[in-house]
Amino acid sequence: MAKALTADNIAANLTPSERSLLFCVAARFHWVSANTTDANAQTLMTLGLIEEDDAGSYLVTEQGRAVLSGMLASRN
């Protein structure tokens, strides 16, 4: 039986590039400058961590915020 996708196990399985992109989107930093790729964006969209708005910008979803919160909490 597969594990349920929780914020903790999603965060644990993100690559460094995917983590970087998630932080960039949350901070509204131009993520292309952070050397991330469209493939990373597609992965985060598939996981439900980011979404695209009508203007074509990426926004962090509630699930994305939960993953970010878990990543930041585990650093303390």
C-alpha positions in Angstrom: 0.0 0.0 0.0 1.4 3.4 -1.0 2.0 6.1 1.6 -0.5 9.0 1.7 1.0 12.2 0.4 1.6 14.4 3.4 3.4 17.7 3.6 6.3 16.0 5.4 6.8 13.1 2.9 6.4 15.5 0.0 9.1 17.8 1.4 11.4 14.9 2.1 11.3 13.8 -1.5 11.7 17.2 -3.2 15.0 17.7 -5.0 17.1 20.7 -4.1 16.0 22.4 -7.3 12.4 21.8 -6.5 12.8 23.2 -3.0 14.6 26.2 -4.4 11.7 26.8 -6.8 9.1 26.5 -4.1 11.0 29.1 -1.9 11.3 31.4 -4.9 7.6 31.3 -5.8 6.7 31.8 -2.1 9.0 34.8 -1.9 7.9 36.1 -5.3 11.5 35.9 -6.5 12.1 35.5 -10.2 12.7 31.7 -10.2 14.5 31.5 -13.5 17.3 33.4 -11.9 17.6 30.7 -9.3 18.6 28.2 -12.0 15.4 26.1 -11.8 13.7 24.6 -14.8 10.2 24.3 -16.3 10.4 20.6 -15.4 10.7 21.5 -11.7 7.7 23.8 -12.1 5.7 21.0 -13.7 6.6 18.6 -10.9 5.5 21.1 -8.2 2.3 21.8 -10.1 1.6 18.0 -10.4 2.2 17.7 -6.6 -0.3 20.6 -6.1 2.3 22.9 -4.5 2.1 25.7 -6.9 -0.4 26.9 -9.5 -0.5 29.3 -12.4 -2.7 32.4 -12.2 -4.4 34.1 -15.1 -1.4 36.3 -15.8 0.9 33.3 -16.0 2.7 33.8 -12.7 3.1 31.0 -10.2 1.5 31.1 -6.8 2.0 28.8 -3.8 -1.1 26.7 -2.9 -2.2 25.8 0.6 -0.5 22.4 0.2 2.7 24.2 -0.9 2.6 26.5 2.2 2.2 23.4 4.4 5.3 21.8 2.7 7.2 25.1 3.2 6.2 25.3 6.8 7.4 21.8 7.4 10.7 22.4 5.7 11.3 25.5 7.8 10.2 23.9 11.0 12.6 20.9 10.4 15.5 23.4 10.2 15.2 24.5 13.8 
